[in-house]
Amino acid sequence: MTSARSITHSAPSAIRIETVVSSLLTVQTSGAGFVDLTREVGKFLSEIGAREGALTLFIRHTSASLTIQENADPSVLVDLMTTLDRLAPQDFNWTHDTEGPDDMPAHVRTMLTETSLHIPVLSGKLALGTWQGIYLIEHRARPHRREVVLQFVGAT
């Protein structure tokens, strides 16, 4: 086992929670793949005047999901889709295929990823890393209308 050479942390800060603000983000997907939500989520924080707090995103579906991933190199998203295709292939002998061959694999892919995200908000901005973006992952082959609930808790 290795140990860290140095660990530091900033001085703690505290806020009084003044507000809870919610909004519904509707996303029309074009089929399987990633949709970058980072800009729209940032716009929501700006519109409500968010300062310090936490943002929760929750997708209201069982065949689409959310993730935070690299937003610099698009090949990362290609490789991630390839991995999900291998982990939950359409040509497997699934029992549940009510809505087609991509139905059950979509449910498995959602189970492997996330239906909600929790992101700190500092000085009115998402506290994402340099190369991080927020993505909706559409797991179905055909286009769908997806709903993501945004909820900010904190100070405005």
N, C-alpha and C positions, 0 to 999 in steps of 0.2 A: 504494500500500500504506500502511496505517496502522500505527502502533506503539502498544503498550500504554503508558499513562501510568505505571503502577506494577505491578510484579510482586513479590510477597512469598511466602515459604514459612515454615512452622513449623520448629522445630528437629526434626531427624530423631530417631526413636525406634526402638529395636531390642528384639526379644523372642527368647527361645529357644523354638523350636517344641517343644512338649511333647506334642502330641496330634494325631491325625487321627481325626475322628468322622464317620461316614456314616449316612445315613438315607434311606429311600425314602418319598417323599410321593406318595400315590395320590389322584388328582383325578378325580371323575366330572363330566364336562362335560354341558351341556344342549344342545349343538349349537354352531354357529359363533358365535364371540365371545370376549371377554376374561374371564378368571377371575383376580381379584386374589389373589396368593399372599403378599403382604407380611406379613400378620399371622401366618400359619402358619410362614413362614420365621423371623420374629422369635421365635416361640415355640420353635422348634428351638434357636436360639442360647441362649435363656434356659434351657431344659431341660438343656443340656450345660454350662452355666456358661462360655460363651465369653467371653474378655476381649479379646484382640488377635489378629488373623490375617486370613484370607481365606476366603470362602465361594464355592464353585462350585456352580452348579445346572446339571444336564444333563437334558434331556428325551429319553426313550428312544423317540422316534417320528419318522416322516418326514412326517406330515401334521398336526402341531401344533408350536408353537414357544414360545419365551420372549422377553420383551422387558422393558425398563425404560422406563416412560412416565409421563406426567402422571397424577396420581391426584386432582386437585382438580375438574376439569370433565369430566363424563362425555361431553360432546359431542366431546371429543378422540378417545375410543375409537370413537365412531360414525364420525367422519371417517376414522380410520385403516382401519376395516373397508371403508368406501366406496372408499378408495384401493386396498386389496388386491383388492377386487372388480374394479376397473378394470384393474389390472396383470395379474391372472390370472383372467379371466372364465370361468365355467362353460360358456358357449355358444361357446367357441372350438373349432376343429376339432382337438382333442387326439387323439393316437394311443393313448395309454394311458388306458383308461377301465374297467379291470377291475372296480373297485368302485363304478362309477357316475360321473356327470358331474362330481362335485365332487372326484374322486380326484386327477387330475393337477393341477388348480388348487391343491389343498392342498399338493402336493409343491413347486410353484413358490413358493407363499407361504412355506413353511418355508425354502426356499433364500434368499429375500429377507430373512428376519428372522434369528433366532438359534436354535440348538439348545442353547447353553450361555451362561451368564453368570458373571462373576467379580466379586465385590463385596467391598471391604475391610470388615473388622469392627474398629471402634474402641470401646474401653470397653464391650464387650459388645453394641453396637448396629450395625446395618447403616449404613454410611457413605453413605446415600442423600441426595440433595438434598431440599429442603423439599417439592417437589411431585412427587417420584418414587415410583413403586410398581413392584413386580415382578408381571408378568402372564404367565400361560399364555395363548396364543392358540390356540383350537380352530379349525382350518381346514375341518373336515368339517361337513356339514349336520346329521347325526344325532349323538346323544350318544355319547361314548366314555369309556372308563376310561383315564386317562393316568398315566404314572409319571414322576416327577421325582426324580433322585438329588440329594441334598444332601450336600455334603462340606465340612467345616470343617477347616482346617489352621491351627494356631496355639497360643496359650496359653489354658488354662482355669484 
